[in-house]
Amino acid sequence: AYNVQFSVICANTSTGGRVVINPKLNGVNLFSQPYEHEPKDTANIFYININKQTTLSPGNNTIQIELSNDGGGTGRIFEANAIITKA
């Protein structure tokens, strides 16, 4: 098993903004639904850190992090990373 750690730095630029994070491994969603982060304060930059244990296939594996905005406001995403370590 492997541990996949996703980190995202983002901020809401208007009230009600929501950042949606949908990581995929080899085209398959790692979570049953996308992770949504909905902070209340539009002035702060938020660091989101989420972890998921998974298995990797032999050979090459592809990690994708789909990032989007949803909700009544807007958000801004500054940086996104994925780190894979042996569990």
Stockholm file with secondary structure:
# STOCKHOLM 1.0

chainA/1-87         AYNVQFSVICANTSTGGRVVINPKLNGVNLFSQPYEHEPKDTANIFYININKQTTLSPGNNTIQIELSNDGGGTGRIFEANAIITKA
#=GR chainA/1-87 SS CEEEEEEEEEEESSTTEEEEEEEEETTEESSSSCEEECCSCTTSEEEEEEEEEECCCSSCCCEEEEEEEEESSCEEEEEEEEEEEEC
#=GC SS_cons        CEEEEEEEEEEESSTTEEEEEEEEETTEESSSSCEEECCSCTTSEEEEEEEEEECCCSSCCCEEEEEEEEESSCEEEEEEEEEEEEC
//
